[in-house]
Amino acid sequence: MRRSRLTGFVTSLLLAAGLGLTGAGQATAATGGYVALGDSYSSGVGAGSYISSSGSCDRSTKAYPYLWNAAHSPSSFAFNACSGATTDDVMANQLGSLNSSTSLVSITIGGNDAGFSDVMTTCVIQSDSACLSRIATAEAYVDSTLPGKLDTVYNAISAKAPNARVVVLSYPRFYLLGQTCLGLSDTKRSAINGAADYMDAAIQKRAQAHGFLFGDVRSAFSTHEICSGASWLHSVNWLDIGESYHPTAAGHSGGYLPVFTNNA
């Protein structure tokens, strides 16, 4: 998700309420090049240790693509994921490194298309009913428009990197339910988790229709959501507000990296 959007969202949150939110088959190692595509969940916003040359894309040396590259040393590595990316951004800015020698591709995409930041803003500063209504609007977009957007991206990946193993990774659920937790109501937390599941189901369906692997991180993040005692997701990060609601370094090394490795 885009850090500038989240900065505005969290600023609105604090001013308005002052809330404290606490594949299939055996994997094979890539022998050719690895290209990491997608949004902030792949660039590593929230993990820290950002690569200065990546600018506002906020690519982190603690993000799962960077960690996988360091451990497996593919013949080449293009870290193209960028904070705030939509499917249109991937099409316009991230596919140039793909070619017939690319043997592995990873991607997280779709959350920004569906309006993640606006959903969170609405759910934090407005009523339960407003939150549920905004989520319903997002889910309608997931039904009507997102599949076509994903198909466009996935078709382009296949065309540019026909020999690649493509791993599409999910988004985690945000909240551990049934806990005492300041901030959002149980109704809102449950609805946000449901929206994440709804998004992931749509992404999985399109990824598998293209013959891609789907790496589901939700089980890996289980008991490490916000409101748990050991969260792998930032709530409000006072030192860097733009990192809020993104995986921590532990979320990448303990959540995303093992799931990706098992599918790579």
Secondary structure, DSSP 8 states (H G I E B T S, - for coil): --HHHHHHHHHHHHHHT-------S------SEEEEEESHHHHTTTS--B-GGGGGG--BTTSHHHHHHHHH--SEEEE---TT--HHHHHHHT-TT--TTEEEEEEE-STTTTTHHHHHHHHHHS-HHHHHHHHHHHHHHHHHTHHHHHHHHHHHHHHH-TT-EEEEE-----B-TTS--SSS-HHHHHHHHHHHHHHHHHHHHHHHHTT-EEE--TTTTTT-SBTSSS-SB-S--SS-GGGTTSB-HHHIIIIIHHHHHHH-
